[in-house]
């Protein structure tokens, strides 16, 4: 059977299954897997697992027992399905996270109704990334319906907690060798980066907490105390006027989108100090102030240099202030990752995008992180990318949506790329 004939049969099966693909995406959206705290993870895993079993997969449920996020009330349940071919070949793993961020305000539709209207599916998590999960599952199903003999294996996983770091999800699977170098050849994560883009990595993250100490005193006599909030204000001003311009001048060669995210950045995520604003009034000088920062560092930088730069700035500002102390504490560290140049995974997806969309793929990198970090650093699998339906700018927004056309196109691309990676299109 010629490559053209195989591709035509697979695409035909996907075109015939459009209503099924939309319906299953809607089913996934209607399961409110809200993180935090981690609601409905198990029902969603079972929904995915039941469908995988019906389509010829062997299914495992892998619970992150022992992780601090896991509890009897909010169990961290991951699902992994495997369908093996009749001959040996590469293992292609398609991974999607099942958790979604809280709906938030501003919706004009029910965020968990999965409304279909004007060629779009609406709902929290449909873009990020339940449409991607559905695309992965129906890409594999199209190969089965087209009676394509696999040369290798397809794995599909639905994992938890990506929105909060993925430590009970992909990281858990990688730590236990379920995704691992020598066992897994290629990993595609169908995150919403647009259907003509292949995401080859992301910037690094250094989240840290700064605590400033002062001395309490009566609020009517502030000159007898040392106000920690005032001291924190000096640090914030130095970050704004001194550090931010320096970071803005640094740029990466990685094709991060949007273009403004190709620079190093720092953001103050939260701050607290002194009396509770909504509490009972207390006439006291604030003797403590804490702030949490989000520093995004580039592949060309390092965690060590980023950390030293922050520590030096804080020390320079705080040291001359009488009675003021400071303490820095790491909260989360994610190193930058990049798919190797010349990766056969990128090449296969590019060829598939050209076939389906009639244009070459655009290579991009993510401004934020995704589970690529765990695949690369813990599992040791270099050939990992993100590719899926949906537009990144729509993720986490009110009235989140995904175009049905994009969902169908991504399903076709994932199916063709899988055939390519297994060598089925070689002829």
Beta strands, then each sheet from edge to edge (+ up, - down):
strand 1: 58-63
strand 2: 77-84
strand 3: 87-97
strand 4: 116-117
strand 5: 120-122
strand 6: 151-159
strand 7: 186-189
strand 8: 197-202
strand 9: 204-213
strand 10: 256-257
strand 11: 265-273
strand 12: 288-297
strand 13: 325-334
strand 14: 337-338
strand 15: 362-366
strand 16: 384-386
strand 17: 401-403
sheet 1: 1+ 2- 6+ 3+ 7+ 16+
sheet 2: 4+ 5- 17+
sheet 3: 10+ 15+ 8+ 14-
sheet 4: 11+ 12- 9+ 13-
end
